[in-house]
Amino acid sequence: MDINFMSQSFPKLLSVLPITLYLSFLGIAFGLILAIVITIIREKHIPFLTTFFNFYVSFFRGIPIIVQIYIVYYGLPRLLYSLTQHGAHAKAITLSGFLIGIIAFALNASANLSEAIKSAYHSVDSTQYEAAIATGLSPFTTIKRVIIPQLLPNLIPNFSNIFLDLLKDTALVYNIGIVEIMGKANILASFGFNYLEAYLDALVIYLVVCYLFSNLFRFIEKDVRKKVFS
């Protein structure tokens, strides 16, 4: 094992860690926004839309993330082209790999988060909503001050798992040209076939980052539970 190579490649892998984190944060953020909208529609049982989003959730939860990335990578530009470009002067539409990665992760996260939010919402006794309304609170205030504080402790562990899975899945976007941790590891290793050493460096980074985020979410969960149930 080439320890010298590992010591030299490690800081180079760390230099692209922000790309991995940006993909993770933006993917989960946009996914959460979309998941809230999807959950509201599914809970309201809006005709057609509820059926569509039930299929949407099953679709994105049922196929591998790498397949989703490729579908977005090859399919979205073609879809946009067919919708916006017409005539002899139509030009091909190109999207950056980074944007494709964010879109793919947001779609995947939205499906998983929608199920997590729905499960957490149903964990709160429905009589509490009815009781709050009976006391004169508006539906919005009831959701904000009664329902959300109680569903958060049940949502945070699932949110943590989804975020950590997403963070680890960023290793797959090297396949569409984004040089993040695994992409950089492959590039560095290819010069001298030091793949084991490069992957061990990547392993250490992923392990430490996931450990830190896991403990952060655990701390947040305990703090929220303490405030809600104290």
Secondary structure, 3 states (H helix, E strand, C coil): CCHHHHHHHHHHHHCCHHHHHHHHHHHHHHHHHHHHHHHHHHHHCCCCHHHHHHHHHHHHHHCCHHHHHHHHHHHHHHHHHHHHCCCCCCCCCCCCHHHHHHHHHHHHHHHHHHHHHHHHHHCCCHHHHHHHHHCCCCHHHHHHHHHHHHHHHHHHHHHHHHHHHHHHHHHHHHHHCCCCHHHHHHHHHHCCCCHHHHHHHHHHHHHHHHHHHHHHHHHHHHHHHHHHHC
